[in-house]
Amino acid sequence: QVQLVESGGGLVQPGESLRLSCTASGASGVIFRAYAMGWYRQAPGKQRELVAHITSGGITNYADSVKGRFTISRDNAKNTVYLQMNSLKPEDTAVYYCNAKLFSATIWPWGQGTQVTVSS
């Protein structure tokens, strides 16, 4: 059973940065590197949304709201995907999750996520 473990969240002021990590424990390296990976977020009272996506080949895509500020990357040797978040805004406040994805579907059970709070 694959377990997704997200970390790196915290409380920061607007304009600051955070780097999130997500490790897929229990997944074989072959399986992990075969999947596209996504970072999602869910703000209070809102639906979970995809904010960044990286294919198995390293092609990235971002939601318009984070384009130019967030960078997704992956280390297949560590079964880990990262989200570098710069110039954070209060509207980025949410619980952040990762998952493997196939088109619009997610593959593994959701982890607990990591809370990001941006506030002055």
Solvent accessible surface area in square Angstrom, and as a share of the most:
residue,aa,sasa,rsa
1,Q,185,0.82
2,V,21,0.12
3,Q,116,0.52
4,L,4,0.02
5,V,77,0.44
6,E,16,0.07
7,S,57,0.36
8,G,38,0.36
9,G,30,0.28
10,G,28,0.27
11,L,131,0.65
12,V,17,0.10
13,Q,104,0.46
14,P,59,0.37
15,G,53,0.51
16,E,80,0.36
17,S,56,0.36
18,L,30,0.15
19,R,132,0.48
20,L,0,0.00
21,S,29,0.19
22,C,1,0.01
23,T,51,0.30
24,A,1,0.01
25,S,49,0.32
26,G,66,0.64
27,A,14,0.11
28,S,58,0.38
29,G,27,0.26
30,V,103,0.59
31,I,80,0.41
32,F,0,0.00
33,R,109,0.40
34,A,68,0.52
35,Y,56,0.21
36,A,19,0.14
37,M,1,0.00
38,G,0,0.00
39,W,0,0.00
40,Y,19,0.07
41,R,17,0.06
42,Q,63,0.28
43,A,24,0.18
44,P,118,0.74
45,G,92,0.89
46,K,141,0.60
47,Q,163,0.73
48,R,82,0.30
49,E,76,0.34
50,L,69,0.34
51,V,1,0.00
52,A,1,0.01
53,H,39,0.17
54,I,9,0.04
55,T,36,0.21
56,S,57,0.37
57,G,71,0.69
58,G,39,0.38
59,I,127,0.64
60,T,54,0.32
61,N,95,0.49
62,Y,42,0.16
63,A,29,0.23
64,D,124,0.64
65,S,61,0.39
66,V,0,0.00
67,K,113,0.48
68,G,81,0.78
69,R,30,0.11
70,F,6,0.02
71,T,72,0.42
72,I,4,0.02
73,S,45,0.29
74,R,38,0.14
75,D,42,0.22
76,N,43,0.22
77,A,97,0.76
78,K,128,0.54
79,N,21,0.11
80,T,8,0.05
81,V,0,0.00
82,Y,32,0.12
83,L,0,0.00
84,Q,58,0.26
85,M,0,0.00
86,N,60,0.31
87,S,57,0.37
88,L,2,0.01
89,K,83,0.35
90,P,73,0.46
91,E,119,0.53
92,D,0,0.00
93,T,34,0.20
94,A,1,0.01
95,V,38,0.22
96,Y,0,0.00
97,Y,30,0.11
98,C,0,0.00
99,N,0,0.00
100,A,0,0.00
101,K,17,0.07
102,L,99,0.49
103,F,179,0.75
104,S,111,0.71
105,A,58,0.45
106,T,49,0.28
107,I,60,0.30
108,W,29,0.10
109,P,69,0.44
110,W,90,0.32
111,G,17,0.16
112,Q,175,0.78
113,G,17,0.16
114,T,15,0.09
115,Q,88,0.39
116,V,0,0.00
117,T,40,0.23
118,V,5,0.03
119,S,56,0.36
120,S,126,0.81
